[in-house]
Amino acid sequence: MATFIIIGYGDRAGYDLTDPDVRDEAHEHDARLRETGAVMGIAGTPIQVRNHDRAQVVTSDGAFLRSDLPIAGFTVITADTTDEAVEIASKTPCAVAHGVVEVWPLQT
């Protein structure tokens, strides 16, 4: 089994455009993922951290990463293949509610 990070991007406008039954099914999918051990959370406000040459820790509020849609949340899953991870991600709220989801394989 491999580990994958799923990053969901989306906003309220896209969520509200989605049929409530489709949204509910996506939330039920997320609940099943949690029940099977997926680590899942809503993205909070990020803090950038720098410590160039270990000389001084400097922090900045806000995201370094920029996108058209805000990051909505993260999930850590295990799957046998990338295709399986993509299938899992395709059923999440951001994927079905006019957002986008990235699947990042973790290389250890």
C-alpha positions in Angstrom: 0.0 0.0 0.0 1.2 3.5 -0.8 0.3 6.7 1.0 -1.2 9.7 -0.8 -2.1 13.2 0.3 -5.2 14.6 -1.2 -5.5 18.4 -1.4 -9.0 19.8 -2.0 -9.5 23.2 -3.5 -13.0 24.8 -3.5 -15.2 27.7 -2.5 -18.7 28.2 -1.3 -20.0 29.4 -4.7 -19.1 26.1 -6.3 -20.4 24.1 -3.4 -23.7 25.9 -3.5 -24.0 25.2 -7.3 -23.9 21.4 -6.6 -27.0 19.3 -6.2 -27.5 18.7 -2.5 -27.8 14.9 -3.0 -24.4 14.9 -4.8 -22.9 16.9 -1.9 -24.5 14.6 0.7 -23.1 11.6 -1.0 -19.6 13.1 -1.1 -19.8 13.9 2.6 -20.9 10.3 3.3 -17.9 9.2 1.2 -15.6 11.3 3.5 -17.2 9.9 6.6 -16.5 6.3 5.3 -12.8 7.3 4.6 -12.5 8.6 8.2 -14.0 5.4 9.6 -11.3 3.4 7.7 -8.5 5.4 9.1 -8.0 8.3 6.7 -6.6 11.5 8.3 -8.8 14.4 7.2 -9.0 18.0 8.1 -10.1 21.5 7.0 -7.3 23.8 6.1 -6.7 26.5 8.6 -4.7 29.7 8.2 -1.1 28.8 7.1 2.1 30.2 8.5 5.2 30.3 6.3 8.4 29.2 8.0 12.0 30.0 6.9 15.3 29.2 8.6 17.9 29.8 5.9 21.2 28.3 6.8 19.7 27.7 10.3 20.5 31.4 11.0 17.1 32.7 12.1 13.5 31.4 12.1 11.3 33.9 10.3 7.6 33.4 9.9 5.0 35.1 7.7 1.2 34.8 7.9 -0.5 33.5 4.8 0.0 30.9 2.1 3.1 30.6 0.0 1.1 28.5 -2.5 -1.4 30.5 -4.7 -4.3 29.1 -6.6 -7.6 30.3 -8.2 -9.5 28.5 -5.5 -8.7 28.4 -1.8 -7.4 25.2 -0.2 -10.4 23.7 1.5 -8.7 20.7 3.2 -6.4 17.8 3.3 -6.7 14.0 3.5 -4.1 11.3 4.0 -5.0 7.9 2.6 -3.5 4.6 1.7 -4.3 2.9 -1.6 -2.8 0.1 -3.7 -2.3 2.2 -6.8 -2.4 5.8 -8.0 -5.6 4.9 -10.0 -7.3 3.8 -6.8 -6.2 7.0 -5.0 -7.6 9.0 -7.9 -10.9 7.1 -7.7 -11.1 7.8 -4.0 -10.4 11.5 -4.5 -12.9 11.8 -7.3 -15.8 11.2 -4.9 -14.8 13.9 -2.4 -16.8 17.1 -1.9 -14.2 19.4 -3.6 -14.1 17.1 -6.6 -17.9 17.0 -7.1 -18.7 20.5 -6.0 -17.0 22.5 -8.8 -13.6 22.5 -7.1 -10.5 20.5 -7.9 -8.5 17.8 -6.0 -4.9 17.0 -6.3 -3.5 13.5 -5.4 0.1 13.6 -4.3 1.9 10.3 -3.8 4.3 10.3 -0.9 7.7 8.9 -1.7 9.4 7.4 1.3 
